[in-house]
Amino acid sequence: MFTFIKDKKLIVILALALLLRLVFFFIYQPWDAEVEKTLVLNGDAVQYHYLGIAILKTFGFADNVFRTPVYPAFIALIYAVFGIHPYVVLLFQIFLSVVSVYVVFKIGEISFNRKVGLVAAVIMAMDPHQITFASWLFSDTFFAFLFILTVYYFIKGILRNDFKSILISAVILGMNVLTKPVIQFFPIALILLCFIWIKLDVKTRLKYSAVYLFIPFFIALPWLLRNQIKYQHFAISSIVGFDKLVYSVPLTEHSLTHKSNGAIIDSFLTKIKTENPSLKNLPENSAKIWNNLTFETTDVYGKYADDYLKTHQAAYLKLHTIGMVKLLLNMGTQNMLDKLHVKNKKWSDEERYTTGIFQLAKKFVLTKSPAEVVLGLFIVVFLILCYLYGFMGVFYTLKNKEYLLLFLFGGAVLYFLLIYGKLPIVRFKLPITAMYSILSGYGFYCFHLFPKEKKAS
């Protein structure tokens, strides 16, 4: 795959991708001590940075059961070679983001043709969120890179009946399960595709399906055994119960009562403490909810959250469905402007994730600064074009009976929308963008380029 690139158009696209990411990086200035303190090491990045140092200095994981090891290990490896400088990690992520553009091109090329791949690569190169989050010390760019590689080797293996590619795809997928556990159910989708890919004989379908059934599991197995032996939980992470109590429950309850997320979490913590006196080291309030994220604690969080969500199932499903749409429409202007050192009006989680779509659009225009509104309008136009051609791509895959390719790319988009709909944070779009860019490329090709080719011939 990574042979010398002679395609001049592709070289220009990759150069553009690199230039845009480096311009963002140099305006951001993450090497500056104050910027590192206030903007780089912020949110999830604090824990990833800490775990990277823990791996580097102790070859341990600081008894952490909330995070998974692959991304912190990636950070630790860079720290080992270049010193403990988070901005160097970001430079490596910029490189991975550009490589992701190239891999998306290869997926489009092998699935359809070179022109489809080029259009998909342009979308990835120019996508504002791919550019922005390459310079965040979060796992999303690394995760998206591994996911894109997984899909590339899967499609190569399936279309060319190449068992080696299927093995590589499954190994990368296993690594990605230990990067972000949200991908742990994706092997089921690939197994289903292996079964229904009619160009393969039954024996090959079974063999490929077995690869995706066993290899990701066995790669994750040492981590599962670590958690079982040390913490008596055969699970990848303690994140599930935490996410339900801290995000799903408060956002649902806020949509019903308009109470603040903090007040809702505090009421649940009070109830949990009262009814579980033997449970030790519970956080005092919502401000300290990130403390003591053990399996025992988050199991209880999950139990109370499940009871609540069952009672308010309709409200939660409505919020989740709207969240799927919001994830696709999320412009992420605040994330971009923060890193570019441009002042902007902050919205609370309640405002961003529970306000209706049209009310949110109106509020954006009325309350945001002119710079943010202009940036938002640019992103909206970009997204509208991508989605318009994406829907065209869906239409043409159906028209041309490319059903399995539609199941792969469209199914991957749907998978992440279903997983992330409860909390439509813009950085969760990175793997989604990679998949719809291919469908958009195909739609653009069929609508604009193919008729010209047909006429010329």
C-alpha positions, 0 to 999 in steps of 0.5 A: 500500500505504501509504495512510492506515490507518483500520482501528481494529483494525490501528492497535491492533496496530501501536501494540502492536508499536511499544510492545513494541519501544520498551519493549525498546529503553528497557530496553536503553539502547543509547545508553549508552556502556558498553552500546554498547561491550559489548552493541551493538557485539558480534559481527557488529555490529562489522563492520557498524558499521565498514563503515558508517563506511568508506562514510560517510568514504571511499565505499569498503568497506575491501577487505572481501569477506566482507560485502555492501554494502546493510546497511552502506550503510543504516547509513552513510546514517543516520550521515550524517544523525544522526551516528555513533550506532548506537542511531539505527540501531536506532530506524530498525529498530524502525520497519522492524519495525513496517512489517513487521507492516503488510506481513504484514497486507497479505499475509494480506489480499490472499491470503485476507482481512482477518481472516487478515491481522489474526491474522498481524499480531498474531503478528508484533507479539508475536513475541519474536524480532521484538521482540528483534532490531529492537534489534540492529545486525545485518542480520536485521531489515532483511533480513526487511523486504525479504523481506516486501516482496518477497513482498507485491509478488510476491503482489500482482502474481500475483493481480492480474496487475500487472506493475509489482508484479512489477518492484518485487518483483524489484528489492527481491529484488535489493537483498536479495541484496546484504544477505544472500546466503542469498537468492540462490537464492530467485528460482528459487522465484519463477520456478517459481511463475510457471510453475505459476500456472495463472491466468496465460497462458503469455506472462505466465508467461514475462514474469514469470519473465524478470523474476525471472531477470534483474533480481536478477542485474543488480542484483547484477552491479556487486558481482560485477564489483567482486569479479571485477576487484579480487579475481578472483572472480565471487562475491557474498561469501567467506562460503561456505567460511568458514561450512563450516569454522567452523560445519558442520565443527566442529559435525559433528565435535563430535557424533562426537568431543566435541572443542571447536569451537576444537580442531577448527578449530585442527587444520584450520588446522594441516593447511591451513598444512602443505599450503599453504605458499604461502598467506599470512596464515592465522590462527594459531588459531581465536581469530583465524579472523575475520582475513584472510577473503579469497577465496583463504583461504576458497576453501581453507577450503571445499575442506577443509570439503567433503572432510570433509563428504563423508566424514561426510555422514550425520552432517552431514545428521543434524545439519542435519535436527535443526538445522532443528527446533531453529531452529523451537524456539529460544527465544532467551532468552539473546539477550533477557536479555543486552539486558535486562541480566538475568544468565543462564547462557551455553551454548557453541555445542557445547551449543546446536547439537549436544545432542539436543532433549530433552536440551537441554530438560531441561538448560534447565530444570535449569541456567537461572535461574528468570527465564529458565525462565519466559521460556522457557515463555512463548515455548514456549507462544507458539510452540506456538500459532503452529505449531499454527495454522500446521499447521491453515493448511496443512491448510485450504490443502490442503482449499480447494485453495489449493496455490500459496499454500501453495507460496509461504508454506510453501516460503519457510519450508522454504527458510530452514530448509534454508539455516539448519539447519546453524546454528540461530541464533534471529535467522535465524527472522525471515523464517520467522516472517513466512511461518508467521504468515500460515499460522497466521492462515489456520488460526485463521480457518478453525478459529474465525472462518469457522464463526461467519461461516457460522453467522451467515449 
